[in-house]
Amino acid sequence: MSVELSRQGRILVVRIDREEKRNALNAAVTAGIDAAMNTLEDDPELWCGILTGGTRVFSAGADLASGPGEPTERGGLVGLIHRRRTKPLIAAVEGLALGGGVELVLCCDMVVAARTAQFGLPEVKRGLMPDFGGAFRITTALPRNVAYEMLATGDNLTAERAERLGFVNLVTEPGEALAGALALADRVIANAPLAVRAALDTARREVSPDETASWAHSDAAHAGLLKTADLAEGLAAFFERRPPRWTGH
């Protein structure tokens, strides 16, 4: 299976399990995340979720060979990107979270990361841009100039810098991110579940305004990039493991 579920009392742990492909997001992962998030939302005995990956890679983003599969009815892209959630969701990140991996983290309410974790939006290195909402959501999660730095350079942000900037709630030792997330989830579920959901719903409305116009602009900009010679060159360079030769066309 590409996504594994385990229950820890009232906590649902959702683990992306495609480590041989760096947990790249394909149709099977999309279906697994969607089913897991439906379970979290629909089961009244579950009060909090944790989304995690492998020990070396949380997720390297969309599978460049096969794509992430079709959007799901309730979750949209990757089963989560467009989802309207009511229950708290925590990301537990070990290793690399890149591209779509970061965009999954941006869907979560809190983030626990190992000290060795790194976050990056490397799409510009391939002739693309983040198209799972990352190009505009990252500006609400980080200071504007840092968000622009990530988008324009494609370079990674360390877990420790991300914590200083408020993107990460807690930094743990390597291998301890899930344990840290479970401890945080225990603190969450110690409280009245309906009150937690009401408080987070109110907070999300303040920090996540209507994204309709942002999605329209992002989709149009991404569609334009799909027609460029630079995209073809970026993908060829990636698969041939060589530096790209950009032309600006």
N, C-alpha and C positions, 0 to 999 in steps of 0.2 A: 504494500500500500504506500501511496505517496504522502499521505497525511495520517498520523496516528493520534488517537484520543486516549486520555486517561482521566479518571475522576479522582480528585483528592477532596472527599467530602462534598462541599458545595462549590468547589472550584473545578472547572474543566480546563485541562491542559491540552492544547492543540499543537502538535509538533510536525513541521514540514520534514519529510523523510525521503529526500532524494539526493543524498549527499554525494553520490557518485557523479552527479551532474551539478554539484554546488547548489543544490536546492533551487535550481532554476524553475521558474513558474511555467508549467505547461498545462494542458487540458485536465490531466489527472489531478494535479495540485489544486487547480481552480475548483474542480468538483469536490475535492476533499475539504478545502477550506469552507466552501459554501455549505456543505452538509454539517460541518462542525459548528459554524456560526448559527445555523438554523437550530441545531440542538441546544446550544447555549441560550438562544433567545426563547425557545419554546418550552424548555423543561423548567417548571417552577422550582425544582429543587436545586437548580444551579444559580448561583448568585454572582459569580465572577469568572472571567476567562483569562487564560494566559496563552499567548501565541509565541512559539519559540521555534528554533531550527536545530541545526547540528552543532557540534562542538567547535568546528572550524569555520562554518559558514551559516549564518542565519538564512540568507537567500541572496544569490547573485543577480536576481531580477528575472525579467522575462526570458524564456528560452528563445535565443535568437534563431534557432533552427526550425522550431515548430510553432512558436508563439504561445501565448497563455491560454488559448482556447476561447470559446465564446463567453460573453458576459452571462451571468446567471440572473434569474428573475428577481431574486431578493437582494443579492449582493452586488450585482454589476460586475465590473472587471475583477478578476481573481476571486470572486465570491465575497469581496469585502470592501472594495474601493468606494462603491456607491451606497453601501448599506447604511440604513438608519437603525442604529443600535439603541437599546435601552439599558443594557447591563454593562458594568465596567469591564474593560479589556486592557490587559497589561502585556507589553512586549518584553520578552526575555531574550537578550541578544548576546550571542557568543560569536566572535570572529567577524566576518564581513557581512554587512547589510548594504547592498548596492542596488541602484536603480529601483526596480519594482520592490526590492526588499526594503528599502527606505520608505517607499510609498505605502507599504503595508504597516510599517512602524508608525507612520504619520496617521494611520487610522486608529491607533490605540490611544487610550487615555493616559497611560503612564508607561515609562520605559525603565527597565533595569538592564544594565549592560556590564559585561565583564570588562576589566581594565584593558584587555587586548582587543576589544571590539572596535570596529571602524565603520563609519557611515559615509556613503558616497553616492553622488548622482553623476556617473561617468558617461552619460549618453552623448555629450558633445564630443567625446573622443571617438565616437562611431559615426558622427554625422547626424545624430538624432537629438531630441530633447526629451525630458521626462514627460510622459503622456498619460500617466495614471494619477494625475492631479498634483504631482510633486512640484511642478514649476510654479504653482501658486500657493500650495499648502505649506511649502517649506518656509515661506516668508512670514507665516503666522507662528511657526514653531521656533524660529531663530531670529536674532537681530537682522535687519534688512541687509546690511553689508556682508554679513557672514553667509546669508542665504545666496546673495548674488555671487559671492566667491565660489561657493559650492557649484552653482549652476554654470558659471562661466569657465572655471578651471577643470571641473570634473574631478578635483582632488578630494581625498577622504578627510573626514573629521574624526579625530580620536574620541574615545569614550570620555576621557578625562576633560577634554575641552568641551565636549557636548554637555557634560554635567555642569561645568562652570557657566555655560550659556543658558542653562535651564531646560535643555532638550531631554536630558537624561535625569531621572529622579535619584537613582542609586547606582554607584559603581561597585562591583564586586571583584574578587579575585577570579582568575580564569577557572572556568568550570563551575562557578557558583551562581551564575546569573539566574538559572531556574529556581534555585533555593531562595535567592533574594526576592524573586518575583512571588514565590509562594508565601514568603513571610509578609510581603506587602499585601498580597491578596487576603491573608488571614486578618490583617488590620482592617481591610475594607469590609469583609463579611462579618466582622464583629458588630457592625452597625446595622440599623434598620434598613433592609434592602430597598423598600419603596422610597425611603428618604434619600438614600444614596442615588438612586436612579433619577429622582426628581431634581436633586441638586446638580448632577452631572448634565442632565438634559438642559437645564437653565443655563449652565455655564457654556455648553457647546453652542447654544444659540447666540451667545455673545461673541465667542471667538471664531465661529464658523458661520459667517453670513451666507446668504443665498449665493451659490456657486454657479448658477446657470450661465451667466455671461462669461465667467472664467473658463468653464468647460467648453463653451462655444469657441472662444478665442484659442484655447489650447488645442482643441481638435483641428481647427483650421490651420494653425501653425504647423502642427505635426503632419497633417495631410500634405502641406506644401513641401516639407522636408523629404517625404517619401518619394518625391519626383526628382530629387537632386542627384547629380553625379557623385557628389561627396558622400551621400549615404551608401551608394554602391561601393565606393572606394573604402569607406570605413568598415563595412561588413567584410569585404574581401581581405582587408588588412588584418582584421580580427581573426578570421579563420585561417589565414596564411601566417599568422604570428609575426607580422612585420609592422614597421611604422607606416601610418597612412600618408599618402601624398595628396594633400588637399588642393583643390583648384578654385573653390568659392563658387562653384556652379552646380 
